[in-house]
Amino acid sequence: MCNTGGARVAEAILERYRERTAKSRAFNEEAKQRLPGGDTRSITFFQPYPTYMDRGFGCRLTDVDGNEYIDLLNNYTTLIIGHANQKVNEAVRQQLEKGTVLGASAECQFRHAEHLCSRFPGMDMVRYCNSGTEATMFAMRAARAFTGKDAIIKMDGGYHGTHDYAEVNVLKDLPPGSIDSPGVPTAVLQDVYVTPFNDLQAVADTFSRHGERIAAVVVEPMLGAIGLIPPSEGYLEGLRSLADEHDALLVFDEVITFRLSIGGLQRVEGVTPDLTTLGKFIGGGFPVGAFGGKREIMSRYDPGHPNRLSHSGTFNGNNVTMVAGLTAMELYDQQEVDRINRLGARLREGYCQAFKKSGIKGQTTGIGSLVQVHWGEEEIKNARDSRSLSGAARDLPRLLHLELLNQGIFIAPRGLNCISTPMTEKEVDQATSVFTQALEVLKPYVETEAPFLIS
């Protein structure tokens, strides 16, 4: 239990949150009658109850109580061109006049595919689905079919959606080869090998023991959900070499990292995978997923292939998503990539300076327009490092999140921030200023509940 000083700080933050979000609280009680926990998406829930948003425009949100926020979450990096973009809205309006999905092939599908493939040197062909979860699931299936082998290597802390083979060693601090979620059959552990991120030797050792079974190495080129942990120098190149040496495929999950360059982190790092999975902003704010890569692999999805793979889905490549996504990608050109990456660097530096000014130990990780807050100054190279810092910080991540909400900044409860194209230096500097104020509010809590974080 908190001592008196820490308890007072926490309760004051919670009380301000309750006072300014009374309608959200009422909505949440009503929602819980039909939606377990009040929502249908686990990641949007937080205590004491989530903020219910009413509308968004550009880089700002307004909740049901009328409070306005700078949106530094963008639906978990999806809305890279902001809310209610007029060009996307117009493209969608025109498509709605013709129908949402026509149950047939459409020009907008291959136009979207042409643009998408042009951004990735190793993407000859692509298939569409409706989420990043589906994208990684089908990419793994394609790798198994192509290699004739069953197992994959994934990284501890790597998030690849919520299908069974992805629910192994994600967010929880578990022994390697452990299931994160109840309901996932233990049989999946026979075909999933877990290694620490940024540890090439562990991958090499796993190949040495099980290489004849391994179809693919599946990796986020920068670990996302566990704390935006960049790859060490040579790590991705090393994975490419090890996969080639053992006749396995290399699969990059760029659902989050595509935004970091015109062609994802693979273009920045100069490493071409065999398959890439995508989602988020390629749908222009509508549900989407995609997986693509080398022609020889993807051609197995051709209905005319003698050993074809089946892949269907009622809303795969639906017309509305395709026109919205193509418009969004055309708007997100090299100039905009570079500009918001600079804004991300400015935000990272601003947060770091805020930690120093407050006398609280903290740091940021990430690349370009993606920024993650961590409590503590120890080096972060893998998921275990990130979990260790988060656990030691006790209730600080939650309280920071709530205090930022109280002051009009909307980030992820876990400390994820991302930039969208409607933002300018003005919004970034405002976020830094609020972050600085929030740390001052939290300092008495830190002094009593986590004094090791006082520098």
Legacy VTK file of the C-alpha trace (Angstrom):
# vtk DataFile Version 3.0
C-alpha trace
ASCII
DATASET POLYDATA
POINTS 455 float
0.000 0.000 0.000
1.182 3.515 -0.755
2.285 5.635 2.164
0.476 8.924 2.792
2.401 11.083 0.297
2.113 8.675 -2.601
-1.524 7.922 -1.853
-2.453 11.605 -1.880
-0.857 12.132 -5.304
-2.543 9.070 -6.819
-5.959 9.919 -5.389
-5.755 13.537 -6.553
-4.995 12.412 -10.121
-7.858 9.912 -10.050
-10.278 12.449 -8.605
-9.495 15.004 -11.332
-10.000 12.301 -13.948
-13.384 11.316 -12.485
-14.527 14.934 -12.285
-13.796 15.728 -15.935
-15.105 12.432 -17.399
-18.440 11.885 -15.643
-20.236 10.982 -18.880
-17.528 8.481 -19.828
-18.007 6.838 -16.445
-21.783 6.618 -16.989
-21.321 5.255 -20.511
-18.928 2.611 -19.219
-21.449 1.374 -16.655
-24.087 1.125 -19.373
-21.703 -0.575 -21.808
-20.782 -3.279 -19.313
-24.336 -4.620 -19.481
-23.753 -5.932 -23.011
-20.002 -5.770 -23.595
-17.751 -7.750 -21.225
-15.833 -5.084 -19.327
-17.590 -2.385 -21.341
-15.630 -2.684 -24.599
-14.814 -5.074 -27.413
-11.097 -4.341 -27.645
-8.923 -5.226 -24.667
-6.172 -2.735 -25.416
-8.448 0.316 -25.101
-9.424 -0.501 -21.510
-7.736 1.117 -18.529
-8.615 1.803 -14.894
-10.708 3.311 -13.438
-12.619 3.359 -16.757
-11.686 4.398 -20.297
-12.344 7.789 -21.821
-15.165 7.617 -24.360
-14.263 9.643 -27.440
-16.960 11.342 -29.494
-15.122 12.720 -32.526
-11.741 13.439 -34.039
-10.414 15.933 -36.537
-6.801 16.302 -37.613
-4.619 15.566 -34.604
-7.271 16.319 -31.992
-9.964 14.310 -30.233
-13.026 15.407 -28.263
-14.539 13.126 -25.636
-18.202 12.738 -24.712
-17.755 15.242 -21.868
-16.468 17.891 -24.303
-12.785 17.694 -23.291
-10.290 18.154 -26.124
-7.012 16.236 -26.506
-3.953 16.235 -28.722
-4.027 12.713 -30.094
-0.611 11.115 -29.716
-2.017 7.605 -30.131
-3.754 7.756 -33.546
-5.615 4.486 -32.920
-2.316 2.818 -32.026
-0.362 4.284 -34.990
-3.107 3.682 -37.593
-4.271 7.209 -38.418
-0.999 8.573 -39.692
-2.762 11.310 -41.684
-5.022 12.169 -38.773
-8.761 12.009 -38.243
-11.377 12.830 -40.874
-8.873 13.698 -43.593
-10.864 15.496 -46.280
-9.180 13.808 -49.266
-9.738 10.350 -47.799
-13.319 11.254 -46.910
-13.988 12.401 -50.470
-12.517 9.225 -51.967
-14.694 7.159 -49.641
-17.822 9.217 -50.440
-17.309 8.630 -54.144
-16.885 4.896 -53.562
-19.943 4.704 -51.310
-22.032 5.964 -54.214
-20.891 2.894 -56.146
-21.051 0.368 -53.284
-18.953 -0.759 -50.354
-17.996 -4.246 -51.507
-19.311 -5.871 -54.668
-18.398 -9.526 -54.141
-16.094 -9.438 -57.147
-12.646 -8.354 -58.260
-12.127 -4.617 -58.535
-9.667 -2.201 -60.098
-9.044 -0.494 -56.759
-7.477 -3.706 -55.437
-4.681 -3.934 -57.966
-4.143 -0.163 -57.982
-3.585 -0.307 -54.222
-1.319 -3.340 -54.689
0.737 -1.601 -57.367
1.406 1.324 -55.062
2.128 -0.852 -52.035
4.525 -3.180 -53.826
6.388 -0.226 -55.350
7.465 0.821 -51.848
9.127 -2.486 -50.938
12.003 -3.871 -53.025
11.197 -7.466 -52.056
7.419 -7.321 -52.460
6.415 -8.660 -55.859
2.884 -9.663 -54.938
0.456 -9.058 -52.076
-2.756 -10.457 -50.583
-5.242 -8.499 -48.487
-7.082 -9.391 -45.309
-8.738 -7.404 -42.532
-6.212 -7.118 -39.696
-2.571 -7.462 -38.799
-3.493 -10.643 -36.930
-4.732 -12.225 -40.150
-1.707 -10.948 -42.044
0.822 -12.647 -39.763
-1.285 -15.803 -39.563
-1.364 -16.184 -43.348
2.295 -15.226 -43.741
3.264 -18.008 -41.330
1.065 -20.402 -43.262
2.677 -19.360 -46.523
6.138 -19.943 -45.035
5.176 -23.418 -43.869
3.676 -24.307 -47.220
6.678 -23.005 -49.162
9.361 -24.672 -47.039
7.505 -27.836 -46.099
8.473 -27.264 -42.452
6.255 -26.548 -39.470
8.057 -24.452 -36.861
8.799 -20.759 -36.542
11.179 -18.681 -34.475
9.656 -15.608 -32.829
11.119 -13.069 -30.451
10.290 -12.772 -26.774
7.981 -9.761 -26.547
7.200 -9.759 -30.253
3.550 -8.947 -30.909
2.076 -10.439 -34.075
-1.626 -10.287 -33.332
-3.851 -12.686 -31.444
-4.017 -15.914 -33.438
-2.825 -19.015 -31.598
0.729 -19.131 -32.965
1.236 -15.470 -32.066
0.129 -15.789 -28.426
3.484 -17.070 -27.216
5.753 -14.934 -25.025
4.303 -11.531 -25.854
3.819 -9.099 -22.980
4.057 -11.237 -19.855
7.390 -12.081 -18.224
7.302 -15.822 -18.833
9.885 -18.549 -19.485
10.661 -18.960 -23.198
8.037 -21.067 -24.888
5.071 -20.036 -22.738
1.514 -19.190 -23.749
0.268 -15.705 -22.897
-3.464 -16.250 -23.154
-5.796 -18.881 -21.662
-7.586 -20.823 -24.347
-4.580 -21.212 -26.640
-3.752 -24.932 -27.010
-0.386 -25.993 -25.614
0.181 -27.875 -28.877
1.322 -24.635 -30.516
4.452 -24.714 -28.364
5.694 -27.682 -30.363
6.137 -25.396 -33.360
7.146 -22.040 -31.841
10.687 -21.393 -30.646
11.315 -18.187 -28.679
14.566 -16.220 -28.605
15.426 -12.828 -27.084
15.364 -9.843 -29.416
18.807 -8.570 -30.427
20.421 -11.939 -29.622
21.760 -13.512 -32.795
23.544 -16.276 -30.924
20.261 -17.497 -29.464
18.768 -17.680 -32.961
21.855 -19.515 -34.261
21.641 -22.001 -31.390
17.945 -22.622 -32.079
18.679 -23.276 -35.735
21.494 -25.651 -34.732
19.091 -27.709 -32.617
15.931 -27.519 -34.727
16.899 -26.218 -38.165
15.278 -29.095 -40.034
11.903 -28.052 -38.563
12.076 -24.261 -38.854
10.086 -22.678 -41.688
10.637 -19.026 -40.816
11.992 -16.397 -38.498
9.184 -13.934 -37.764
10.253 -10.605 -36.279
9.184 -7.017 -35.814
12.253 -5.115 -37.047
11.657 -2.869 -34.030
9.830 -4.519 -31.126
6.578 -2.606 -30.756
4.132 -3.397 -27.960
6.831 -4.240 -25.435
8.483 -0.833 -25.706
9.660 0.288 -29.189
13.054 -1.406 -28.913
15.234 -0.767 -32.000
17.442 -3.468 -33.524
21.105 -3.548 -32.611
23.589 -2.916 -35.393
23.849 -5.997 -37.598
20.971 -7.853 -35.941
18.548 -7.863 -38.865
21.351 -8.624 -41.322
22.321 -11.537 -39.104
18.790 -12.905 -39.141
18.793 -12.696 -42.923
22.018 -14.705 -43.093
20.870 -17.347 -40.615
17.551 -17.835 -42.411
19.344 -18.279 -45.721
21.858 -20.691 -44.215
19.097 -22.951 -42.895
16.651 -22.736 -45.833
14.103 -20.786 -43.817
12.193 -17.638 -44.696
12.619 -14.272 -43.031
9.319 -12.546 -42.262
9.215 -8.903 -41.182
6.126 -7.740 -39.328
6.020 -4.075 -40.373
2.456 -3.393 -39.271
3.785 -0.626 -37.013
7.160 0.199 -38.579
6.044 0.761 -42.181
5.528 4.428 -41.302
9.226 4.969 -40.527
10.248 5.332 -44.164
8.661 5.244 -47.569
9.219 1.483 -47.473
9.344 0.554 -43.808
12.253 -0.176 -41.518
13.564 -2.766 -43.962
14.371 0.018 -46.403
16.170 1.977 -43.662
18.153 -1.070 -42.538
18.831 -2.346 -46.046
17.565 -5.849 -45.276
14.994 -7.473 -47.567
12.781 -10.156 -46.020
11.044 -12.916 -47.944
7.628 -11.869 -46.655
6.294 -8.679 -45.081
3.108 -8.225 -43.069
1.283 -4.896 -42.989
-1.799 -3.191 -41.609
-2.639 0.091 -39.869
-2.436 3.127 -42.166
-2.555 1.226 -45.478
-6.338 1.100 -44.952
-6.742 4.846 -44.558
-8.625 4.422 -41.281
-10.584 1.317 -42.275
-9.927 -2.314 -41.237
-7.075 -3.829 -43.227
-4.210 -6.258 -43.260
-1.821 -7.364 -45.982
0.988 -9.833 -46.510
3.291 -9.974 -49.483
6.706 -10.838 -50.756
8.569 -12.778 -53.364
6.614 -13.968 -56.379
7.716 -17.572 -55.985
6.195 -17.671 -52.490
3.058 -15.625 -53.081
2.180 -17.422 -56.316
0.971 -20.348 -54.205
-2.163 -18.264 -53.610
-2.916 -18.260 -57.339
-6.052 -20.413 -57.836
-4.350 -21.840 -60.924
-1.298 -23.081 -59.033
-1.102 -26.907 -58.873
-0.438 -26.727 -55.111
-2.528 -23.672 -54.419
-3.202 -22.216 -50.987
-6.732 -21.098 -50.223
-7.222 -17.652 -48.755
-10.607 -16.010 -48.582
-12.470 -13.463 -46.482
-15.712 -11.619 -47.124
-14.175 -8.160 -46.795
-10.670 -8.840 -48.097
-9.653 -5.923 -50.305
-13.089 -4.321 -50.020
-13.568 -1.287 -52.202
-13.907 1.306 -49.435
-10.723 0.223 -47.676
-8.772 0.096 -50.919
-9.675 3.616 -52.069
-9.171 5.059 -48.586
-5.854 3.277 -48.155
-4.475 4.268 -51.540
-5.369 7.901 -50.898
-3.702 7.809 -47.470
-0.508 6.251 -48.844
-0.307 8.794 -51.662
-0.611 11.577 -49.102
2.097 10.005 -46.941
4.972 10.737 -49.293
8.703 11.091 -48.619
8.368 14.717 -47.579
5.768 13.858 -44.933
7.736 10.822 -43.744
10.787 12.984 -43.157
8.813 15.777 -41.521
7.016 13.688 -38.909
10.168 11.687 -38.211
11.805 14.999 -37.290
8.845 15.832 -35.069
9.230 12.441 -33.381
12.885 13.173 -32.676
11.844 16.532 -31.219
9.291 14.851 -28.943
11.799 12.222 -27.782
14.323 14.910 -26.905
11.668 17.031 -25.196
10.588 14.146 -22.987
14.201 13.326 -22.098
14.824 16.940 -21.110
11.658 16.853 -19.006
12.983 13.856 -17.075
16.274 15.654 -16.443
14.531 18.857 -15.352
12.296 16.965 -12.919
15.158 15.013 -11.364
13.411 11.742 -12.224
15.255 8.964 -14.020
13.621 8.102 -17.313
14.289 7.652 -21.005
12.660 7.288 -24.389
13.114 4.731 -27.131
11.807 4.463 -30.673
12.707 5.599 -34.167
11.358 8.486 -36.196
7.705 9.280 -35.504
7.367 6.563 -32.826
8.236 7.443 -29.227
8.097 5.285 -26.083
8.442 6.453 -22.472
10.364 4.259 -20.012
10.990 4.761 -16.291
14.647 4.273 -15.354
17.932 4.688 -17.185
19.156 1.106 -17.627
19.914 -0.012 -21.183
16.967 -1.591 -23.000
17.920 -4.211 -25.586
15.118 -6.754 -25.302
11.714 -7.495 -23.822
13.036 -8.590 -20.454
14.846 -5.274 -20.004
11.650 -3.389 -20.810
9.501 -5.510 -18.493
11.994 -5.072 -15.670
11.825 -1.281 -15.835
8.051 -1.259 -16.165
7.582 -3.557 -13.188
9.918 -1.536 -10.969
8.028 1.663 -11.797
4.972 0.292 -9.991
1.913 2.468 -10.727
3.793 5.298 -12.450
2.868 4.408 -16.056
-0.838 4.377 -15.193
-0.693 7.598 -13.201
1.287 9.381 -15.915
-1.284 8.296 -18.489
-4.162 9.618 -16.380
-2.427 12.897 -15.568
-1.676 13.498 -19.260
-5.357 12.868 -19.986
-6.238 15.362 -17.276
-4.113 17.931 -19.100
-5.355 17.157 -22.616
-2.757 14.725 -24.017
-3.923 11.301 -25.248
-1.241 8.582 -25.335
-1.290 4.824 -24.791
-1.375 3.654 -21.165
1.878 1.782 -21.803
3.666 5.012 -22.795
3.477 4.802 -26.596
3.374 8.127 -28.478
3.185 8.589 -32.233
3.121 11.574 -34.556
0.559 12.189 -37.304
0.900 14.449 -40.328
-1.550 17.149 -39.092
0.890 17.860 -36.245
3.408 20.670 -36.169
6.095 21.781 -33.753
3.359 23.605 -31.847
1.572 20.385 -30.837
4.839 18.579 -30.081
6.050 21.409 -27.855
2.693 21.565 -26.111
2.897 17.834 -25.393
6.417 18.284 -24.009
5.259 21.122 -21.785
2.365 19.059 -20.413
4.662 16.060 -19.931
7.022 18.265 -17.900
4.131 19.447 -15.729
2.890 15.876 -15.265
6.292 14.766 -13.965
6.217 17.564 -11.410
2.794 16.373 -10.260
4.131 12.824 -9.960
7.424 13.633 -8.245
6.088 13.289 -4.670
4.781 9.839 -5.610
8.177 8.915 -7.065
9.982 10.148 -3.957
7.933 7.909 -1.672
7.051 4.907 -3.847
10.016 4.617 -6.223
12.850 6.662 -4.662
15.460 4.798 -6.730
14.151 6.823 -9.707
15.211 10.116 -8.151
18.477 11.272 -9.704
LINES 1 456
455 0 1 2 3 4 5 6 7 8 9 10 11 12 13 14 15 16 17 18 19 20 21 22 23 24 25 26 27 28 29 30 31 32 33 34 35 36 37 38 39 40 41 42 43 44 45 46 47 48 49 50 51 52 53 54 55 56 57 58 59 60 61 62 63 64 65 66 67 68 69 70 71 72 73 74 75 76 77 78 79 80 81 82 83 84 85 86 87 88 89 90 91 92 93 94 95 96 97 98 99 100 101 102 103 104 105 106 107 108 109 110 111 112 113 114 115 116 117 118 119 120 121 122 123 124 125 126 127 128 129 130 131 132 133 134 135 136 137 138 139 140 141 142 143 144 145 146 147 148 149 150 151 152 153 154 155 156 157 158 159 160 161 162 163 164 165 166 167 168 169 170 171 172 173 174 175 176 177 178 179 180 181 182 183 184 185 186 187 188 189 190 191 192 193 194 195 196 197 198 199 200 201 202 203 204 205 206 207 208 209 210 211 212 213 214 215 216 217 218 219 220 221 222 223 224 225 226 227 228 229 230 231 232 233 234 235 236 237 238 239 240 241 242 243 244 245 246 247 248 249 250 251 252 253 254 255 256 257 258 259 260 261 262 263 264 265 266 267 268 269 270 271 272 273 274 275 276 277 278 279 280 281 282 283 284 285 286 287 288 289 290 291 292 293 294 295 296 297 298 299 300 301 302 303 304 305 306 307 308 309 310 311 312 313 314 315 316 317 318 319 320 321 322 323 324 325 326 327 328 329 330 331 332 333 334 335 336 337 338 339 340 341 342 343 344 345 346 347 348 349 350 351 352 353 354 355 356 357 358 359 360 361 362 363 364 365 366 367 368 369 370 371 372 373 374 375 376 377 378 379 380 381 382 383 384 385 386 387 388 389 390 391 392 393 394 395 396 397 398 399 400 401 402 403 404 405 406 407 408 409 410 411 412 413 414 415 416 417 418 419 420 421 422 423 424 425 426 427 428 429 430 431 432 433 434 435 436 437 438 439 440 441 442 443 444 445 446 447 448 449 450 451 452 453 454
